[in-house]
Amino acid sequence: MKRIVKVILGTTVNMAFTIAGMVIVQLTLSGDTQRIAGYANGAALLATYGLAIYREFKHGSEET
């Protein structure tokens, strides 16, 4: 669990400007475009964090 939190925090720090941009875009859009952008942003974040956690456990377990 501690490893997952470390990966999530590290990934968030690395993506700070990207996440800030996502928030700004989300606030400036409206209607269907905002909804579609929300789905796209959510999918991108899930994929990014999922891949980071996968890599940590795949490569991290080999080092231990």
C-alpha positions as YAML, in Angstrom:
chain: A
units: angstrom
residues:
- id: 1
  name: MET
  ca: [0.00, 0.00, 0.00]
- id: 2
  name: LYS
  ca: [2.85, 2.33, 0.87]
- id: 3
  name: ARG
  ca: [4.40, 1.74, -2.56]
- id: 4
  name: ILE
  ca: [1.15, 2.61, -4.32]
- id: 5
  name: VAL
  ca: [0.80, 5.88, -2.39]
- id: 6
  name: LYS
  ca: [4.42, 6.74, -3.21]
- id: 7
  name: VAL
  ca: [3.83, 6.09, -6.92]
- id: 8
  name: ILE
  ca: [0.59, 8.11, -6.95]
- id: 9
  name: LEU
  ca: [2.22, 11.07, -5.19]
- id: 10
  name: GLY
  ca: [5.27, 10.95, -7.45]
- id: 11
  name: THR
  ca: [3.14, 10.75, -10.59]
- id: 12
  name: THR
  ca: [0.97, 13.64, -9.38]
- id: 13
  name: VAL
  ca: [4.03, 15.80, -8.76]
- id: 14
  name: ASN
  ca: [5.40, 14.96, -12.21]
- id: 15
  name: MET
  ca: [2.06, 15.80, -13.84]
- id: 16
  name: ALA
  ca: [1.28, 18.97, -11.86]
- id: 17
  name: PHE
  ca: [1.16, 21.31, -14.87]
- id: 18
  name: THR
  ca: [-0.76, 18.77, -16.95]
- id: 19
  name: ILE
  ca: [-3.38, 18.36, -14.22]
- id: 20
  name: ALA
  ca: [-3.62, 22.13, -13.82]
- id: 21
  name: GLY
  ca: [-4.20, 22.43, -17.57]
- id: 22
  name: MET
  ca: [-6.91, 19.76, -17.42]
- id: 23
  name: VAL
  ca: [-8.69, 21.70, -14.68]
- id: 24
  name: ILE
  ca: [-8.51, 24.98, -16.61]
- id: 25
  name: VAL
  ca: [-9.83, 23.36, -19.78]
- id: 26
  name: GLN
  ca: [-12.61, 21.67, -17.81]
- id: 27
  name: LEU
  ca: [-13.65, 25.00, -16.29]
- id: 28
  name: THR
  ca: [-13.67, 26.86, -19.60]
- id: 29
  name: LEU
  ca: [-15.69, 24.32, -21.60]
- id: 30
  name: SER
  ca: [-19.44, 23.82, -21.39]
- id: 31
  name: GLY
  ca: [-22.14, 21.39, -22.41]
- id: 32
  name: ASP
  ca: [-21.38, 18.21, -24.31]
- id: 33
  name: THR
  ca: [-17.81, 19.30, -25.03]
- id: 34
  name: GLN
  ca: [-17.13, 19.61, -21.31]
- id: 35
  name: ARG
  ca: [-18.60, 16.18, -20.66]
- id: 36
  name: ILE
  ca: [-16.56, 14.55, -23.43]
- id: 37
  name: ALA
  ca: [-13.38, 16.30, -22.24]
- id: 38
  name: GLY
  ca: [-14.13, 15.07, -18.72]
- id: 39
  name: TYR
  ca: [-14.31, 11.48, -19.92]
- id: 40
  name: ALA
  ca: [-11.10, 11.91, -21.92]
- id: 41
  name: ASN
  ca: [-9.29, 13.49, -18.96]
- id: 42
  name: GLY
  ca: [-10.51, 10.78, -16.61]
- id: 43
  name: ALA
  ca: [-9.40, 8.02, -18.98]
- id: 44
  name: ALA
  ca: [-6.00, 9.66, -19.44]
- id: 45
  name: LEU
  ca: [-5.48, 9.97, -15.69]
- id: 46
  name: LEU
  ca: [-6.55, 6.37, -15.06]
- id: 47
  name: ALA
  ca: [-4.22, 5.12, -17.78]
- id: 48
  name: THR
  ca: [-1.30, 7.21, -16.50]
- id: 49
  name: TYR
  ca: [-1.66, 6.20, -12.87]
- id: 50
  name: GLY
  ca: [-2.43, 2.58, -13.78]
- id: 51
  name: LEU
  ca: [0.69, 2.34, -15.93]
- id: 52
  name: ALA
  ca: [2.84, 3.96, -13.24]
- id: 53
  name: ILE
  ca: [1.60, 1.47, -10.62]
- id: 54
  name: TYR
  ca: [2.02, -1.45, -13.04]
- id: 55
  name: ARG
  ca: [5.61, -0.41, -13.81]
- id: 56
  name: GLU
  ca: [6.43, -0.03, -10.12]
- id: 57
  name: PHE
  ca: [5.24, -3.53, -9.30]
- id: 58
  name: LYS
  ca: [6.68, -5.13, -12.45]
- id: 59
  name: HIS
  ca: [10.13, -3.56, -12.17]
- id: 60
  name: GLY
  ca: [10.15, -2.88, -8.44]
- id: 61
  name: SER
  ca: [9.63, -6.54, -7.56]
- id: 62
  name: GLU
  ca: [12.69, -7.54, -9.59]
- id: 63
  name: GLU
  ca: [14.93, -5.21, -7.58]
- id: 64
  name: THR
  ca: [13.74, -6.47, -4.19]
...
